[in-house]
């Protein structure tokens, strides 16, 4: 699957967002090393701290199905109705979850502001001094 196809999957996942408080809709599409895609969306809660990011939703879905090897994730997020979205980079907690399961030098994070507007970084670029299993 190429980056543009993965971005389209993230944009589709965004449509499932449960974001009645912020109206900030985020979708993620997580690609396993064997080519499966797991979608996730952000899920808000009135108490705020129980909310879950799209990236973690995708990871937890995949891991709960036995997947533990990943090659890339696409993230698409912007406010409902926004016609000029920017890039929605993963938060620190999501980056930490990625460190648990992904090689920081090869795992790619693609952030999109539309189907034809996206950039790619490695996890190491976004979390240069990450703490993961190799740190123990």
Beta strands, then each sheet from edge to edge (+ up, - down):
strand 1: 24-32
strand 2: 37-41
strand 3: 70-79
strand 4: 108-112
strand 5: 118-122
sheet 1: 2+ 1- 3+ 4+ 5-
end
